[in-house]
Amino acid sequence: MSERFYESEVVRNEMGEMQQLYEDLYNISLKFPTMAKEDKREHIEKTMELIAKQKVFYARISLLALEDEEAREIKLRLDEMTKIYSQGKDINAVLTDMEIKLKQWKNELDKS
């Protein structure tokens, strides 16, 4: 992939933030069923933050794919894998579906 993409301080920071969110969410996911209501809300909000970052990252790689062959190949693989594991949906649809579900869960938490 183009060095310009990964050399960008913004991209590097976002990738680091996504990695940290992945780790944080992984570490607390197993405890989700027994968490206090506020902890569940925080978990949902962190997951929504991660999804937002993933959308931005995908948009960036999509733009770079217009001019960079390696980025185009990576985007194609991402798109193909997403379709395989999501019954043909594209990555933005999958992420949006996840956001909708998380918002529903958060609303249910707020009502209880």
N, C-alpha and C positions, 0 to 999 in steps of 0.2 A: 504494500500500500504506500501511497505517497507519504514521504517523510513529513511534508507540510501538515498533513492531518494530525499525526501523532506528536509533532513538535509544537503544535499550538498549546500555549499555556492553558487556555480555556478548556480544550479537549482533555488534556492531561489531568487537570483539576476535576473535571466532571467524571472521568474514568475512575479516579481515586475515590471520589465521593460515592459513585455507584458501587465500587468494590466494598467500601466500608458499610454501606447500607445492606448489601448482600450478606456480609458477615454478621452484622447486628441482627438482621431478620432471621438468619439461619440459627443463630445462637438462642433466640428466644421462641422460635416457632414451635418447638416441641412442648413448651410450657403454655401455649396459647389457651387450651381448654381450661386450665386451672388459674389463669390470670385474673386479676382484679379488673373491673370494668374500665378504669382509666388506663391501665396497662394495655388492654385490648384496643382501646381507642388509639393510643400512641402507636401500637403495632400497625394498625390499619393506615394511619396517617403516614408512617414511614414507608409503607408499601406503596401508597399513592405517590409519594415523593419519588421513589425509585422508578415507578412507571413513567412519571413525567420526564425524568432524566433519560430513560430509555427512548422515549419518543423524540426528544431533542437529538440524541445520539444517532438514531436511525435517520432523522431528517438530514443531519450533517453528512452521513455516509451516502445517503441518496443523492445529495447535491454533488459530492465529490465523484460519485460513480458516473456522472455525466462527462467527466473529463479524464478519469483515471481508470485504466483497465483493471488493475488489481482491486480497487474499491468496487468496481462493477461486479467482479467475480465474487467478492465477499458478500455484497448485497444480494446477488443472485442465490448464493448458498443460504443466506439468512431467510430469504423469501421462500425458498424451496423447503427448508426444514420447518418453517412456521406452518406452511400449508400442510405438510405431512402430519404434524402433531395437532392441527386445529381444524381438521375436516375442510381444508381448502381456504380458510380465511387468510387475509394478509395480516402482517404484523400490527399495523395500526388498529385494525378491527379487533384483534385479540387483546391488545392493550386497552382499548376503549371498553371492551366487554369486562375486563378485569376491574377497571375503574368503576363501572356501573355497579358491579357486584359488591365491591368494597364500600361504595357509598350506601348501598342498601344495608349492609351489615352494620355500618356506622350508625345509620338511622335507627335500626333495630336496637342497638346498644343504647342510644340516646333515649329511646322510648321505655326501656326496661328499668 
